[in-house]
Amino acid sequence: MVRRLGRRRLEAALDTELAALTNVRLRVTWPDGRPSSDVYGKVTGFGDGLTRIHLTSVGAADEAIIAALAPPAPARAGGVSKRTEER
């Protein structure tokens, strides 16, 4: 069961423990009940009883659903700005 969702990652409670760097193919049932197409990823770690998976390949329809469910991350402080400074 997916517990946390981001645009390029998810964290899930799995019945089976997977080794780090394992490639996975999974299907997700979206909140509206629709199933996803195949979603591919790589196990990147564990914590709080959850398995972290970096999404490596997501179909366009599923990507649109993820974008709607997981708003973009806020900009990091101290990042580079593309705006010119006012003088």
N, C-alpha and C positions, 0 to 999 in steps of 0.2 A: 504494500500500500504506500503510495506517495504521500509523504508528510510535508515536504517543502519543495517548491518549484521555482526555478529561475529560468531565464532565457536560454542559458547554455548548461544548466546543471539541474539535478534533482537529488533529493535525499529520500530514501525509501526504507521502510521496515520490511525486510525479506525473511522468508521462511528458511532460506539456505544461506550460509555464510560463504561469500565469494572472496577469492584472493585479490589483493590490490593488482591493478593493471589488467584484470580480466575484461575481455571484450564481451559486451552483452547486447542482445536484441530483445526488446520488450514491447509490450502493448499496454496502453494506458486506457482506462475508461474515463472519459472527461466528465465533469460535473453534470452535463446535460444528458449523460447516458450513452453518448456516441463512443465507439471504440476508435482508438488511433490506428494509423497504419504502423508498420514496423518503425520503431525508434531505436537507433543504435547509440551505444555509449561505451565508456570505459570506467571501471571502478577506480576511484581515486583515493578513497579512504573510508574511515569509519569513525563514529562518535555518537554518543547519546543513544545507542541502540539502533542507529541508522547507517545505511550504506550510502556513501556519496558517489554519484555517477555523473561524469562529464558527458554531455550529449555531443556526439560526433556527427550524426546524420539524422536530420528530422525533415519529413516531407513538408511541402509548402502549407498545406491545410493545417497540419498539426502545429507548425511554427506560428501561424496566425492565432491559433487558440492559445498557445503558450504566451504570446505577446499580450493577448487580452487579459490573461490570468495573472501574469507576472510583470508588473510595471517595471520600467527601466530602473536600474540602480542609480542612486544619487551620485552626482559627481564627487570625486574624492578631493578633499582639501589639499591644497598645495599642487594641484595638477596644472598642466599647461593649458592656458587659455588661447583660443584662436582669435579673440577680439583684440583690437588695438587699444592701447591705453589712451585715455583722454588726457590732454595736457592743459 
